[in-house]
């Protein structure tokens, strides 16, 4: 089992649970959902979520994902990040951690 993480809001997650899948806005604008490895979460929170409230960290079991997963370079930080190319099926999310 491999684990990756995605930051969302509790409202977005609650909506996803009702639908059975989660879609981040980046899926429509960039073609994938941004995720992180455990050691990347802190930097992502500092860079993109500073001052935001009601955040949750989705803990995703990559073995359960139905959409393709690719690791791709983020040139701004020169690191490989996991990207999900489709909706996240909610049963792949094995835990929700309030931030």
VONULUM-681050 format. One record per residue: x, y, z of N, C-alpha, C in turn. Coordinates in nm, 4 decimals. Layout:
+----------+----------+----------+----------+----------+----------+----------+----------+----------+
!     n.xx !     n.yy !     n.zz !    ca.xx !    ca.yy !    ca.zz !     c.xx !     c.yy !     c.zz !
+----------+----------+----------+----------+----------+----------+----------+----------+----------+
!        X !        Y !        Z !        X !        Y !        Z !        X !        Y !        Z !
...
+----------+----------+----------+----------+----------+----------+----------+----------+----------+
//
This chain:
+----------+----------+----------+----------+----------+----------+----------+----------+----------+
!     n.xx !     n.yy !     n.zz !    ca.xx !    ca.yy !    ca.zz !     c.xx !     c.yy !     c.zz !
+----------+----------+----------+----------+----------+----------+----------+----------+----------+
!   0.0860 !  -0.1187 !   0.0000 !   0.0000 !   0.0000 !   0.0000 !   0.0897 !   0.1239 !   0.0000 !
!   0.0624 !   0.2125 !  -0.0925 !   0.1324 !   0.3397 !  -0.1002 !   0.0335 !   0.4510 !  -0.0655 !
!   0.0788 !   0.5474 !   0.0119 !  -0.0085 !   0.6548 !   0.0599 !   0.0369 !   0.7886 !   0.0019 !
!  -0.0606 !   0.8669 !  -0.0454 !  -0.0375 !   1.0050 !  -0.0854 !  -0.1442 !   1.0908 !  -0.0188 !
!  -0.1296 !   1.2225 !  -0.0302 !  -0.2178 !   1.3151 !   0.0406 !  -0.2686 !   1.4239 !  -0.0530 !
!  -0.3888 !   1.4721 !  -0.0220 !  -0.4453 !   1.5863 !  -0.0942 !  -0.5108 !   1.6771 !   0.0087 !
!  -0.4908 !   1.8074 !  -0.0061 !  -0.5516 !   1.9055 !   0.0835 !  -0.6819 !   1.9549 !   0.0222 !
!  -0.7851 !   1.9593 !   0.1044 !  -0.9164 !   2.0048 !   0.0594 !  -0.9840 !   2.0770 !   0.1757 !
!  -1.1094 !   2.1121 !   0.1553 !  -1.1891 !   2.1678 !   0.2648 !  -1.2880 !   2.0619 !   0.3114 !
!  -1.3348 !   2.0768 !   0.4315 !  -1.4321 !   1.9812 !   0.4845 !  -1.5603 !   1.9850 !   0.4009 !
!  -1.5987 !   2.1012 !   0.3520 !  -1.7191 !   2.1134 !   0.2688 !  -1.7034 !   2.0369 !   0.1382 !
!  -1.5876 !   2.0538 !   0.0716 !  -1.5636 !   1.9820 !  -0.0539 !  -1.5635 !   1.8310 !  -0.0305 !
!  -1.5040 !   1.7877 !   0.0807 !  -1.5012 !   1.6452 !   0.1100 !  -1.6416 !   1.5916 !   0.1382 !
!  -1.7209 !   1.6652 !   0.2154 !  -1.8579 !   1.6208 !   0.2432 !  -1.9393 !   1.6090 !   0.1145 !
!  -1.9205 !   1.7028 !   0.0220 !  -1.9885 !   1.6942 !  -0.1077 !  -1.9427 !   1.5710 !  -0.1855 !
!  -1.8143 !   1.5418 !  -0.1800 !  -1.7597 !   1.4253 !  -0.2508 !  -1.8174 !   1.2952 !  -0.1959 !
!  -1.8318 !   1.2866 !  -0.0647 !  -1.8866 !   1.1651 !  -0.0051 !  -2.0270 !   1.1366 !  -0.0572 !
!  -2.1053 !   1.2418 !  -0.0785 !  -2.2412 !   1.2238 !  -0.1302 !  -2.2406 !   1.1746 !  -0.2744 !
!  -2.1418 !   1.2182 !  -0.3535 !  -2.1329 !   1.1800 !  -0.4945 !  -2.0604 !   1.0472 !  -0.5159 !
!  -1.9708 !   1.0124 !  -0.4235 !  -1.8919 !   0.8915 !  -0.4393 !  -1.7558 !   0.9161 !  -0.5029 !
!  -1.7272 !   1.0423 !  -0.5339 !  -1.5961 !   1.0771 !  -0.5910 !  -1.5643 !   1.2222 !  -0.5593 !
!  -1.4353 !   1.2532 !  -0.5607 !  -1.3871 !   1.3882 !  -0.5320 !  -1.3207 !   1.4451 !  -0.6568 !
!  -1.3559 !   1.5694 !  -0.6885 !  -1.2934 !   1.6396 !  -0.8006 !  -1.2452 !   1.7754 !  -0.7517 !
!  -1.1158 !   1.8002 !  -0.7633 !  -1.0584 !   1.9309 !  -0.7303 !  -1.0707 !   2.0211 !  -0.8528 !
!  -1.0786 !   2.1520 !  -0.8336 !  -1.0866 !   2.2439 !  -0.9472 !  -0.9726 !   2.2257 !  -1.0483 !
!  -0.8560 !   2.1829 !  -1.0019 !  -0.7413 !   2.1662 !  -1.0926 !  -0.7642 !   2.0574 !  -1.1977 !
!  -0.8570 !   1.9660 !  -1.1733 !  -0.8838 !   1.8624 !  -1.2733 !  -0.9370 !   1.9259 !  -1.4016 !
!  -1.0214 !   2.0269 !  -1.3885 !  -1.0755 !   2.0961 !  -1.5064 !  -0.9741 !   2.1916 !  -1.5678 !
!  -0.8937 !   2.2570 !  -1.4845 !  -0.8026 !   2.3594 !  -1.5371 !  -0.6666 !   2.3049 !  -1.5809 !
!  -0.6197 !   2.1976 !  -1.5133 !  -0.4866 !   2.1448 !  -1.5435 !  -0.4881 !   1.9992 !  -1.5902 !
!  -0.6014 !   1.9337 !  -1.5746 !  -0.6135 !   1.7952 !  -1.6193 !  -0.5788 !   1.6915 !  -1.5144 !
!  -0.5464 !   1.7346 !  -1.3929 !  -0.5126 !   1.6402 !  -1.2861 !  -0.5392 !   1.7037 !  -1.1500 !
!  -0.5382 !   1.6186 !  -1.0472 !  -0.5533 !   1.6630 !  -0.9088 !  -0.4165 !   1.6572 !  -0.8424 !
!  -0.3741 !   1.7682 !  -0.7860 !  -0.2449 !   1.7774 !  -0.7171 !  -0.2484 !   1.6980 !  -0.5870 !
!  -0.1460 !   1.6181 !  -0.5649 !  -0.1300 !   1.5462 !  -0.4390 !   0.0138 !   1.5620 !  -0.3919 !
!   0.0420 !   1.5065 !  -0.2751 !   0.1751 !   1.5182 !  -0.2155 !   0.2126 !   1.3890 !  -0.1467 !
!   0.3428 !   1.3677 !  -0.1331 !   0.3941 !   1.2651 !  -0.0442 !   0.3963 !   1.3266 !   0.0956 !
!   0.4125 !   1.2430 !   0.1963 !   0.4064 !   1.2914 !   0.3341 !   0.5044 !   1.4054 !   0.3612 !
!   0.6258 !   1.3938 !   0.3120 !   0.7269 !   1.4961 !   0.3388 !   0.7031 !   1.6258 !   0.2612 !
!   0.6074 !   1.6287 !   0.1707 !   0.5784 !   1.7482 !   0.0909 !   0.4588 !   1.8279 !   0.1426 !
!   0.3797 !   1.7690 !   0.2299 !   0.2551 !   1.8327 !   0.2751 !   0.2805 !   1.9667 !   0.3428 !
!   0.3776 !   1.9731 !   0.4323 !   0.4041 !   2.0974 !   0.5055 !   0.4344 !   2.2124 !   0.4090 !
!   0.5185 !   2.1907 !   0.3097 !   0.5521 !   2.2943 !   0.2126 !   0.4323 !   2.3370 !   0.1298 !
!   0.3498 !   2.2402 !   0.0908 !   0.2286 !   2.2714 !   0.0137 !   0.1353 !   2.3589 !   0.0966 !
!   0.1181 !   2.3223 !   0.2236 !   0.0323 !   2.4031 !   0.3114 !   0.0858 !   2.5452 !   0.3236 !
!   0.2158 !   2.5616 !   0.3403 !   0.2751 !   2.6952 !   0.3535 !   0.2618 !   2.7757 !   0.2246 !
!   0.2850 !   2.7113 !   0.1097 !   0.2828 !   2.7831 !  -0.0189 !   0.1430 !   2.8189 !  -0.0669 !
!   0.0453 !   2.7298 !  -0.0450 !  -0.0845 !   2.7471 !  -0.1107 !  -0.2045 !   2.7633 !  -0.0178 !
!  -0.1895 !   2.7321 !   0.1105 !  -0.3063 !   2.7314 !   0.1980 !  -0.2914 !   2.8195 !   0.3218 !
!  -0.1921 !   2.9037 !   0.3248 !  -0.1694 !   2.9899 !   0.4399 !  -0.2925 !   3.0768 !   0.4673 !
!  -0.3395 !   3.0739 !   0.5910 !  -0.4539 !   3.1562 !   0.6304 !  -0.5898 !   3.0963 !   0.5983 !
!  -0.5941 !   2.9825 !   0.5301 !  -0.7235 !   2.9199 !   0.4961 !  -0.7699 !   2.8344 !   0.6129 !
!  -0.9015 !   2.8216 !   0.6246 !  -0.9600 !   2.7483 !   0.7369 !  -1.0424 !   2.6300 !   0.6868 !
!  -1.0828 !   2.5461 !   0.7813 !  -1.1654 !   2.4282 !   0.7536 !  -1.0998 !   2.3320 !   0.6554 !
!  -0.9676 !   2.3196 !   0.6650 !  -0.8944 !   2.2310 !   0.5759 !  -0.8872 !   2.0889 !   0.6329 !
!  -0.8808 !   1.9929 !   0.5415 !  -0.8592 !   1.8539 !   0.5785 !  -0.7525 !   1.7949 !   0.4873 !
!  -0.6834 !   1.6955 !   0.5406 !  -0.5855 !   1.6223 !   0.4606 !  -0.6476 !   1.4872 !   0.4289 !
!  -0.6666 !   1.4614 !   0.2989 !  -0.7186 !   1.3325 !   0.2558 !  -0.6017 !   1.2352 !   0.2464 !
!  -0.6134 !   1.1234 !   0.3138 !  -0.5120 !   1.0187 !   0.3097 !  -0.5600 !   0.9169 !   0.2065 !
!  -0.4831 !   0.9030 !   0.0989 !  -0.5274 !   0.8253 !  -0.0174 !  -0.4414 !   0.7007 !  -0.0342 !
!  -0.5067 !   0.5850 !  -0.0410 !  -0.4394 !   0.4590 !  -0.0701 !  -0.4326 !   0.4460 !  -0.2222 !
!  -0.3138 !   0.4573 !  -0.2774 !  -0.2998 !   0.4577 !  -0.4240 !  -0.3397 !   0.3246 !  -0.4870 !
!  -0.3350 !   0.2155 !  -0.4113 !  -0.3769 !   0.0860 !  -0.4645 !  -0.5268 !   0.0825 !  -0.4941 !
!  -0.6021 !   0.1701 !  -0.4290 !  -0.7474 !   0.1719 !  -0.4469 !  -0.7945 !   0.2738 !  -0.5503 !
!  -0.7034 !   0.3572 !  -0.5993 !  -0.7414 !   0.4586 !  -0.6980 !  -0.7890 !   0.3943 !  -0.8282 !
!  -0.8944 !   0.4519 !  -0.8847 !  -0.9420 !   0.4050 !  -1.0142 !  -0.8843 !   0.4891 !  -1.1277 !
!  -0.8481 !   0.6132 !  -1.0991 !  -0.7908 !   0.7033 !  -1.2002 !  -0.6383 !   0.6837 !  -1.2039 !
!  -0.5770 !   0.7135 !  -1.3174 !  -0.4306 !   0.6996 !  -1.3291 !  -0.3555 !   0.7959 !  -1.2373 !
!  -0.2439 !   0.7479 !  -1.1846 !  -0.1554 !   0.8255 !  -1.0980 !  -0.0202 !   0.8365 !  -1.1665 !
!   0.0323 !   0.9594 !  -1.1741 !   0.1644 !   0.9818 !  -1.2322 !   0.2437 !   1.0736 !  -1.1403 !
!   0.3722 !   1.0454 !  -1.1290 !   0.4624 !   1.1348 !  -1.0559 !   0.5290 !   1.2255 !  -1.1581 !
!   0.5165 !   1.3565 !  -1.1347 !   0.5678 !   1.4528 !  -1.2315 !   0.6441 !   1.5642 !  -1.1608 !
!   0.7385 !   1.6195 !  -1.2317 !   0.8241 !   1.7241 !  -1.1769 !   0.7494 !   1.8565 !  -1.1644 !
!   0.7621 !   1.9172 !  -1.0472 !   0.7139 !   2.0541 !  -1.0251 !   0.8386 !   2.1423 !  -1.0313 !
!   0.8604 !   2.2105 !  -1.1454 !   0.9837 !   2.2872 !  -1.1626 !   1.0059 !   2.3953 !  -1.0572 !
!   0.8974 !   2.4507 !  -1.0019 !   0.9118 !   2.5591 !  -0.9052 !   0.9856 !   2.5159 !  -0.7787 !
!   0.9746 !   2.3873 !  -0.7431 !   1.0432 !   2.3365 !  -0.6242 !   1.1372 !   2.2201 !  -0.6581 !
!   1.1438 !   2.1846 !  -0.7855 !   1.2311 !   2.0776 !  -0.8346 !   1.2085 !   1.9456 !  -0.7589 !
!   1.0802 !   1.9075 !  -0.7458 !   1.0433 !   1.7827 !  -0.6788 !   0.9390 !   1.7096 !  -0.7617 !
!   0.9369 !   1.5774 !  -0.7495 !   0.8320 !   1.4977 !  -0.8119 !   0.7112 !   1.4942 !  -0.7194 !
!   0.5944 !   1.5232 !  -0.7759 !   0.4696 !   1.5193 !  -0.7008 !   0.3736 !   1.4211 !  -0.7655 !
!   0.2903 !   1.3537 !  -0.6842 !   0.1889 !   1.2655 !  -0.7404 !   0.0710 !   1.3464 !  -0.7944 !
!   0.0279 !   1.3121 !  -0.9158 !  -0.0873 !   1.3758 !  -0.9800 !  -0.1868 !   1.2670 !  -1.0182 !
!  -0.3127 !   1.2900 !  -0.9872 !  -0.4181 !   1.1946 !  -1.0205 !  -0.4944 !   1.2486 !  -1.1408 !
!  -0.4969 !   1.1703 !  -1.2478 !  -0.5582 !   1.2112 !  -1.3740 !  -0.7020 !   1.1615 !  -1.3844 !
!  -0.7859 !   1.2131 !  -1.2965 !  -0.9273 !   1.1798 !  -1.2937 !  -0.9803 !   1.2011 !  -1.1536 !
!  -1.1084 !   1.1753 !  -1.1340 !  -1.1674 !   1.1901 !  -1.0005 !  -1.1053 !   1.0907 !  -0.9015 !
!  -1.1083 !   1.1273 !  -0.7756 !  -1.0646 !   1.0370 !  -0.6689 !  -1.1886 !   0.9652 !  -0.6170 !
!  -1.1936 !   0.8346 !  -0.6360 !  -1.3044 !   0.7571 !  -0.5799 !  -1.2935 !   0.7609 !  -0.4278 !
!  -1.4048 !   0.7869 !  -0.3607 !  -1.4004 !   0.8114 !  -0.2164 !  -1.3535 !   0.6900 !  -0.1363 !
!  -1.3697 !   0.5699 !  -0.1896 !  -1.3224 !   0.4537 !  -0.1142 !  -1.1699 !   0.4412 !  -0.1159 !
!  -1.1016 !   0.5204 !  -0.1980 !  -0.9548 !   0.5251 !  -0.1955 !  -0.9043 !   0.6145 !  -0.0819 !
!  -0.9926 !   0.6976 !  -0.0279 !  -0.9567 !   0.7859 !   0.0837 !  -0.9796 !   0.7073 !   0.2122 !
!  -0.8691 !   0.6725 !   0.2783 !  -0.8798 !   0.5829 !   0.3935 !  -0.8845 !   0.6570 !   0.5267 !
!  -0.8579 !   0.7859 !   0.5230 !  -0.8625 !   0.8656 !   0.6465 !  -0.8715 !   1.0129 !   0.6110 !
!  -0.9373 !   1.0893 !   0.6979 !  -0.9475 !   1.2341 !   0.6856 !  -0.8863 !   1.2941 !   0.8112 !
!  -0.7905 !   1.3835 !   0.7924 !  -0.7236 !   1.4462 !   0.9066 !  -0.7500 !   1.5966 !   0.9049 !
!  -0.8198 !   1.6489 !   1.0060 !  -0.8395 !   1.7946 !   1.0125 !  -0.7059 !   1.8664 !   1.0276 !
!  -0.6929 !   1.9795 !   0.9611 !  -0.5708 !   2.0590 !   0.9695 !  -0.5997 !   2.1843 !   1.0493 !
+----------+----------+----------+----------+----------+----------+----------+----------+----------+
//
